[in-house]
Amino acid sequence: MTAARPTIGIIGAGKLGVVLAQLALAARYEVRIAGSGSPHAIGLSMRVLAPGAQTMTTIDVASSSDIVILALPLRNYQHLPVDALADKLVIDAMNYWWEVDGENPALSDPASSTSELVQEHLHK
Ligand SMILES: NC(=O)c1ccc[n+]([C@@H]2O[C@H](COP(=O)([O-])OP(=O)(O)OC[C@H]3O[C@@H](n4cnc5c(N)ncnc54)[C@H](OP(=O)(O)O)[C@@H]3O)[C@@H](O)[C@H]2O)c1
């Protein structure tokens, strides 16, 4: 008997999120994906770019997936649904990119990584 494969949730349906969805689908994982708004807003692009990925709200992706990959702009990490992610395996694929995130000393402090900030936020 083989174990059920984990479902993969992706928060962020942009350049990185789409490529991750394509790779996970090609590897035969069940994929759920969300952008910042309604699932309908990304429905057409996901049907074209990552057919088979289920579009959902962010909170539904977080609560219904076994593994959740963070692929949203880092500046928005404090909007993540902390409670829904509480018992999930979360993979942070975000980077600080000042052109997108703006000048932010908290995110560019070499004393700590941005993934540590995200982890701290999720453990609140
Ligand atoms: N592009 C790369 O090659 C690459 C490689 C490695 C890492 N990264 C990192 O991955 C992250 C995303 O980069 P990207 O290039 O994919 O950005 P992007 O193309 O701008 O896509 C960002 C996605 O995140 C969504 N989003 C924004 N705020 C959100 C929120 N609060 N909740 C849920 N979804 C939200 C956006 O939805 P809306 O469109 O609805 O706003 C959009 O779908 C960044 O931290 C970047 O540094 C990127």
The ligand as a Tripos MOL2 file, in Angstrom:
@<TRIPOS>MOLECULE
LIG
   48    52     1     0     0
SMALL
NO_CHARGES

@<TRIPOS>ATOM
      1 N1         10.2330   35.5190  -10.0000 N.am      1 LIG1
      2 C1         11.2590   34.7650   -9.6160 C.2       1 LIG1
      3 O1         12.0820   34.2590  -10.4330 O.2       1 LIG1
      4 C2         11.4580   34.4380   -8.1710 C.ar      1 LIG1
      5 C3         12.3720   33.4670   -7.8430 C.ar      1 LIG1
      6 C4         12.5440   33.1300   -6.5040 C.ar      1 LIG1
      7 C5         11.8530   33.7990   -5.5380 C.ar      1 LIG1
      8 N2         10.9740   34.7820   -5.8830 N.ar      1 LIG1
      9 C6         10.2330   35.4390   -4.8050 C.3       1 LIG1
     10 O2          8.8950   34.9540   -4.8550 O.3       1 LIG1
     11 C7          8.0150   35.9750   -4.4140 C.3       1 LIG1
     12 C8          6.9840   36.2080   -5.5120 C.3       1 LIG1
     13 O3          7.6540   36.6560   -6.6800 O.3       1 LIG1
     14 P1          6.9350   36.7000   -8.0940 P.3       1 LIG1
     15 O4          7.9720   37.1420   -9.0550 O.co2     1 LIG1
     16 O5          6.1990   35.4310   -8.3380 O.co2     1 LIG1
     17 O6          5.8650   37.8870   -7.8410 O.3       1 LIG1
     18 P2          4.6030   38.2760   -8.7420 P.3       1 LIG1
     19 O7          4.7580   37.7550  -10.1260 O.co2     1 LIG1
     20 O8          4.4000   39.7360   -8.5280 O.co2     1 LIG1
     21 O9          3.3840   37.4640   -8.0750 O.3       1 LIG1
     22 C9          2.9950   37.6990   -6.7540 C.3       1 LIG1
     23 C10         1.7340   36.9040   -6.4780 C.3       1 LIG1
     24 O10         1.4520   37.0010   -5.0820 O.3       1 LIG1
     25 C11         0.0850   37.3640   -4.9330 C.3       1 LIG1
     26 N3         -0.1110   38.0510   -3.6740 N.ar      1 LIG1
     27 C12         0.2380   39.3100   -3.3150 C.ar      1 LIG1
     28 N4         -0.1330   39.5640   -2.0610 N.ar      1 LIG1
     29 C13        -0.7720   38.4520   -1.6210 C.ar      1 LIG1
     30 C14        -1.4200   38.1000   -0.4200 C.ar      1 LIG1
     31 N5         -1.4600   38.9540    0.6160 N.pl3     1 LIG1
     32 N6         -1.9870   36.8790   -0.3110 N.ar      1 LIG1
     33 C15        -1.9540   36.0130   -1.3620 C.ar      1 LIG1
     34 N7         -1.3380   36.2740   -2.5290 N.ar      1 LIG1
     35 C16        -0.7560   37.4880   -2.6550 C.ar      1 LIG1
     36 C17        -0.2120   38.2260   -6.1320 C.3       1 LIG1
     37 O11        -1.6020   38.2960   -6.3060 O.3       1 LIG1
     38 P3         -2.2670   39.5570   -7.0620 P.3       1 LIG1
     39 O12        -1.7590   39.5350   -8.4500 O.co2     1 LIG1
     40 O13        -3.7260   39.2610   -6.9140 O.co2     1 LIG1
     41 O14        -1.8090   40.7630   -6.2890 O.co2     1 LIG1
     42 C18         0.4990   37.4290   -7.2180 C.3       1 LIG1
     43 O15        -0.3130   36.3340   -7.5890 O.3       1 LIG1
     44 C19         8.8780   37.2050   -4.1200 C.3       1 LIG1
     45 O16         9.1980   37.2520   -2.7520 O.3       1 LIG1
     46 C20        10.1290   36.9520   -4.9490 C.3       1 LIG1
     47 O17        11.2590   37.6190   -4.4400 O.3       1 LIG1
     48 C21        10.7350   35.1010   -7.1690 C.ar      1 LIG1
@<TRIPOS>BOND
     1     1     2 1
     2     2     3 2
     3     2     4 1
     4     4     5 ar
     5     4    48 ar
     6     5     6 ar
     7     6     7 ar
     8     7     8 ar
     9     8     9 1
    10     8    48 ar
    11     9    10 1
    12     9    46 1
    13    10    11 1
    14    11    12 1
    15    11    44 1
    16    12    13 1
    17    13    14 1
    18    14    15 2
    19    14    16 1
    20    14    17 1
    21    17    18 1
    22    18    19 2
    23    18    20 1
    24    18    21 1
    25    21    22 1
    26    22    23 1
    27    23    24 1
    28    23    42 1
    29    24    25 1
    30    25    26 1
    31    25    36 1
    32    26    27 ar
    33    26    35 ar
    34    27    28 ar
    35    28    29 ar
    36    29    30 ar
    37    29    35 ar
    38    30    31 1
    39    30    32 ar
    40    32    33 ar
    41    33    34 ar
    42    34    35 ar
    43    36    37 1
    44    36    42 1
    45    37    38 1
    46    38    39 2
    47    38    40 1
    48    38    41 1
    49    42    43 1
    50    44    45 1
    51    44    46 1
    52    46    47 1
@<TRIPOS>SUBSTRUCTURE
     1 LIG1         1 GROUP 0 **** ****
